[in-house]
Amino acid sequence: MVDFYADWCGPCRMMAPVVEALGQEYAGRVKIGKVNVDDDPDIAEKYSVMSIPTFLIFKDGKPVETAIGSVPKSTLQEKLERALH
């Protein structure tokens, strides 16, 4: 899962503890990375990230699930579980 965020983004800061918790819960099963859209706009553009936070879940190198904005932890968990199966 990749978390597209920016330091100035309030909803991104609100989601940071959720992303961190998911990283601990899914350790060894899912890799979680972060992309600062201000530092790496080319990566954000490549995946058509238009608003932040955006969460892309990849499987076999391709995005298979997306969540945009402040979403409940359970939403990200459901998407991760679908991608794992």
C-alpha positions as CSV (number, residue, x, y, z in Angstrom):
1,M,0.0,0.0,0.0
2,V,1.2,3.5,-0.8
3,D,0.0,6.5,1.1
4,F,0.2,9.6,-1.1
5,Y,0.4,12.6,1.2
6,A,1.8,16.1,1.9
7,D,3.2,17.6,5.1
8,W,0.7,20.5,4.9
9,C,-2.3,18.3,4.5
10,G,-4.5,18.1,7.6
11,P,-6.4,14.9,6.6
12,C,-3.1,13.3,5.7
13,R,-1.8,14.0,9.2
14,M,-5.0,12.6,10.7
15,M,-4.5,9.3,8.7
16,A,-0.8,8.9,9.6
17,P,-1.5,7.0,12.9
18,V,-3.9,4.7,11.0
19,V,-1.3,4.0,8.4
20,E,1.3,3.3,11.1
21,A,-1.1,0.9,12.9
22,L,-1.9,-1.0,9.7
23,G,1.9,-1.3,9.1
24,Q,2.2,-3.0,12.4
25,E,-0.9,-5.2,12.0
26,Y,0.1,-6.4,8.5
27,A,3.9,-6.6,9.2
28,G,5.4,-9.4,7.1
29,R,2.3,-9.6,4.9
30,V,2.0,-6.1,3.4
31,K,4.6,-3.4,2.6
32,I,3.4,0.1,3.3
33,G,5.2,3.1,1.8
34,K,4.6,6.8,1.7
35,V,5.0,9.2,-1.2
36,N,5.1,13.0,-0.5
37,V,3.4,14.5,-3.5
38,D,5.4,17.7,-3.2
39,D,8.7,15.8,-3.3
40,D,7.7,13.3,-6.0
41,P,5.0,14.8,-8.2
42,D,6.0,12.5,-11.1
43,I,5.0,9.4,-9.1
44,A,1.7,11.0,-8.1
45,E,1.0,12.0,-11.7
46,K,1.9,8.5,-13.0
47,Y,-0.9,7.0,-10.8
48,S,-3.3,9.9,-11.5
49,V,-3.4,11.0,-7.8
50,M,-5.5,14.2,-7.9
51,S,-6.3,14.6,-4.2
52,I,-4.7,13.6,-1.0
53,P,-4.5,11.5,1.0
54,T,-4.8,8.8,-1.6
55,F,-4.1,5.2,-0.7
56,L,-3.2,2.8,-3.5
57,I,-3.0,-0.9,-2.8
58,F,-0.8,-2.8,-5.3
59,K,-0.8,-6.5,-6.1
60,D,1.8,-7.9,-8.5
61,G,3.0,-4.4,-9.2
62,K,-0.4,-3.0,-10.3
63,P,-2.9,-0.9,-8.3
64,V,-5.9,-3.0,-7.4
65,E,-7.6,-0.9,-4.7
66,T,-7.9,2.8,-4.1
67,A,-9.1,4.9,-1.2
68,I,-9.2,8.7,-1.2
69,G,-9.5,11.1,1.7
70,S,-9.9,10.4,5.4
71,V,-11.4,6.9,5.5
72,P,-12.0,4.6,8.5
73,K,-9.3,2.1,9.3
74,S,-11.8,-0.7,8.6
75,T,-12.1,0.5,5.0
76,L,-8.4,0.2,4.4
77,Q,-8.4,-3.2,6.2
78,E,-11.1,-4.5,3.9
79,K,-9.2,-3.3,0.8
80,L,-6.0,-4.9,2.0
81,E,-7.7,-8.2,2.8
82,R,-9.3,-8.3,-0.7
83,A,-5.9,-7.6,-2.2
84,L,-4.3,-10.4,-0.1
85,H,-6.8,-13.0,-1.4
